[in-house]
């Protein structure tokens, strides 16, 4: 799963799954743009990627803001010479147990980051990707919640991640004739900062529902994303890959 000569942009790349993806790309030979709301976090991961011998740049943007997205994507493409791979990983979540717990403001924020953001990123990246096509990759990080529901999240998160799967299918159909593939990866419960802040009982109850008996590590997700970004996935588009330890089987 080599990415020699490729240039990837990873949103939400400053921590968790995004950091693991950015470093997996760098380890596979790609140059990497790390986009995050936190400049310090993005810069730290870019430093890690450079330590692996690759070019890397840190850019910041609120992915729900079109002007910021266009500026960040333009800066990344200029610094690295283009973009071949987009990983839409940035997300927003707030634990909710009922539709009655979700405020209108929370609904708008979650949908803006989790669904509008990937649309804005794909739109901004495509002109750069087309200059280097065929072979472009757009990889959307959805969630098990988009395939079913979540024991942690409310309807705002579920709707946003299900909508991202619809966006994936639409873009896959539209861009296939250009040789640009669009696929989605759906992580189950993964050991990220969000998960670590959940009550211990909630975590213990949730892990009992996973047939493999453990939460995923960010690297478990990153390895699948690396495959989807590689030449090995060249004839796969519009696919949904569940990386959940078997949770969807229960």
C-alpha positions in Angstrom: 0.0 0.0 0.0 2.5 2.6 -1.2 1.6 6.2 -1.9 4.9 7.3 -3.4 4.5 10.6 -5.2 1.0 11.3 -3.9 -0.2 14.3 -1.9 -2.9 13.9 0.7 -5.0 16.4 2.7 -6.4 15.1 6.0 -9.0 17.2 7.8 -9.2 16.9 11.6 -5.6 15.8 11.2 -4.4 17.1 14.5 -5.5 14.2 16.7 -7.1 10.8 16.9 -8.0 9.1 13.6 -6.9 12.1 11.5 -3.4 12.1 13.0 -3.1 8.3 12.5 -4.2 8.7 8.9 -1.7 11.5 8.2 1.2 9.5 9.6 0.1 6.4 7.8 0.2 8.4 4.6 3.6 9.8 5.3 4.9 6.3 6.2 3.6 5.1 2.9 5.5 7.8 1.0 2.9 10.6 0.6 3.4 14.2 1.3 0.7 15.5 3.7 -1.3 18.6 4.4 -2.7 18.4 7.9 -5.8 20.6 8.3 -7.2 21.2 11.8 -9.1 23.8 13.7 -6.1 24.0 16.1 -2.9 25.3 14.4 -0.7 23.9 17.2 -2.2 20.4 16.8 -1.8 20.5 13.0 1.7 21.8 13.2 2.7 19.0 15.7 1.4 16.3 13.3 3.1 17.9 10.3 6.4 17.8 12.3 5.8 14.1 12.9 5.2 13.6 9.2 8.4 15.5 8.3 10.3 13.3 10.7 9.3 10.4 8.5 11.1 12.0 5.6 8.1 13.5 3.8 7.0 17.1 3.0 4.2 18.3 5.2 2.3 21.5 5.8 -0.1 22.5 8.5 -3.2 24.5 7.6 -6.2 25.7 9.7 -9.8 26.1 8.9 -13.3 25.7 10.2 -14.5 23.1 7.7 -18.0 24.5 7.8 -16.8 27.9 6.5 -16.5 28.0 2.8 -14.1 30.9 2.6 -11.8 29.3 5.2 -11.9 26.0 3.4 -11.0 27.5 0.0 -8.1 29.4 1.6 -6.7 26.4 3.4 -7.0 24.1 0.4 -5.4 26.6 -1.9 -2.5 27.1 0.6 -2.0 23.3 0.9 -2.1 22.8 -2.9 0.4 25.6 -3.5 2.8 24.4 -0.8 2.8 20.8 -1.9 2.1 21.0 -5.6 -1.4 19.7 -5.7 -3.8 17.3 -4.0 -4.4 13.7 -4.9 -6.2 12.4 -1.8 -8.8 14.1 0.4 -9.7 12.5 3.7 -12.8 14.1 5.2 -12.2 13.2 8.8 -13.0 16.4 10.8 -16.1 16.0 12.9 -18.1 17.4 15.7 -20.1 15.4 18.3 -21.8 15.9 21.6 -23.1 13.0 23.6 -26.9 12.9 23.6 -29.3 10.2 24.7 -32.6 11.6 23.3 -34.0 13.8 20.6 -35.2 16.1 23.4 -31.6 16.7 24.5 -30.6 18.1 21.1 -30.9 21.9 20.8 -31.4 23.6 17.4 -27.9 25.1 17.7 -26.3 21.7 18.4 -28.2 20.2 15.4 -26.9 23.0 13.1 -23.3 22.7 14.4 -23.1 19.0 14.0 -24.7 19.0 10.5 -22.5 21.9 9.4 -19.2 20.2 10.4 -20.0 16.6 9.6 -21.9 17.0 6.4 -21.5 20.5 5.0 -17.8 20.4 5.7 -17.1 17.3 3.5 -19.2 18.9 0.7 -17.2 22.1 0.9 -13.8 20.3 1.0 -14.7 18.1 -2.0 -15.8 21.1 -4.0 -12.6 23.0 -3.1 -10.2 20.1 -3.7 -11.7 18.9 -7.0 -10.0 21.5 -9.3 -6.6 20.6 -7.8 -7.3 16.9 -8.0 -8.5 17.1 -11.6 -5.1 18.5 -12.6 -3.4 15.4 -11.4 -6.2 12.8 -12.3 -6.8 10.1 -13.1 -6.4 8.3 -9.8 -7.8 10.9 -7.3 -9.3 9.7 -4.1 -11.9 11.1 -1.8 -12.4 9.2 1.5 -15.2 10.2 3.8 -14.9 9.1 7.4 -18.5 8.4 8.4 -19.4 6.2 11.4 -21.2 3.1 12.5 -23.9 5.6 13.6 -24.5 6.4 9.9 -25.2 2.7 9.2 -27.3 2.1 12.3 -27.4 4.2 15.4 -25.0 5.0 18.3 -25.4 4.3 22.0 -23.5 7.6 22.7 -25.0 10.0 20.1 -28.3 11.6 19.3 -30.2 12.0 16.1 -28.0 15.0 15.0 -24.9 12.8 14.7 -26.7 9.8 13.2 -28.3 12.1 10.5 -25.0 13.8 9.7 -23.1 10.5 9.3 -25.9 8.9 7.3 -26.0 12.0 5.1 -22.3 11.6 4.5 -22.9 8.2 3.1 -25.4 9.6 0.7 -22.9 12.3 -0.4 -20.3 9.6 -0.9 -22.6 7.7 -3.3 -23.5 10.8 -5.2 -19.9 11.9 -5.7 -18.8 8.4 -6.6 -21.3 8.2 -9.4 -20.5 11.7 -10.7 -16.7 11.4 -10.6 -16.2 7.8 -11.7 -15.8 8.7 -15.4 -12.9 11.0 -14.4 -11.1 8.2 -12.6 -11.7 9.8 -9.2 -13.0 7.3 -6.6 -15.1 8.3 -3.6 -15.6 5.8 -0.7 -16.6 5.9 2.9 -15.0 4.3 6.0 -17.3 3.7 9.0 -15.4 3.4 12.3 -17.1 1.9 15.3 -16.2 3.0 18.8 -12.6 4.1 18.6 -10.1 5.2 21.4 -10.2 8.9 20.7 -10.2 11.8 23.1 -14.0 11.9 22.9 -14.3 8.3 24.0 -11.9 8.8 26.9 -14.2 11.4 28.4 -17.3 9.2 28.5 -18.3 7.7 31.9 -16.6 4.4 32.6 -19.9 2.5 32.8 -21.0 3.8 29.4 -17.7 2.6 28.0 -17.9 -0.8 29.7 -21.5 -1.3 28.5 -20.6 -0.4 24.9 -17.5 -2.6 24.6 -19.6 -5.7 25.6 -21.5 -5.2 22.4 -18.4 -5.5 20.2 -17.7 -9.1 19.2 -14.0 -8.6 19.1 -14.1 -7.4 22.7 -12.2 -4.1 22.4 -12.5 -0.6 21.0 -10.7 0.2 17.9 -7.4 2.1 17.9 -6.9 5.0 15.5 -4.4 3.0 13.6 -7.0 0.3 13.0 -9.0 2.9 11.0 -5.9 4.5 9.4 -4.8 1.2 7.9 -8.1 0.8 6.1 -8.0 4.4 4.9 -4.5 3.8 3.6 -5.8 0.9 1.5 -8.6 3.0 0.1 -6.1 5.7 -0.8 -3.8 3.2 -2.5 -3.7 1.8 -6.0 -5.1 -1.4 -4.5 -8.6 0.2 -4.4 -8.5 1.4 -8.0 -11.7 -0.4 -9.0 -13.7 0.4 -5.9 -16.0 3.5 -5.7 -19.1 4.2 -3.7 -18.2 1.6 -1.2 -18.9 1.6 2.5 -16.3 -0.1 4.7 -17.2 -1.0 8.2 -14.3 -1.0 10.7 -16.1 -1.8 13.9 -14.8 -5.0 15.4 -18.1 -6.7 14.3 -20.4 -4.4 16.1 -22.8 -4.1 13.2 -23.3 -7.8 13.4 -24.9 -7.7 16.8 
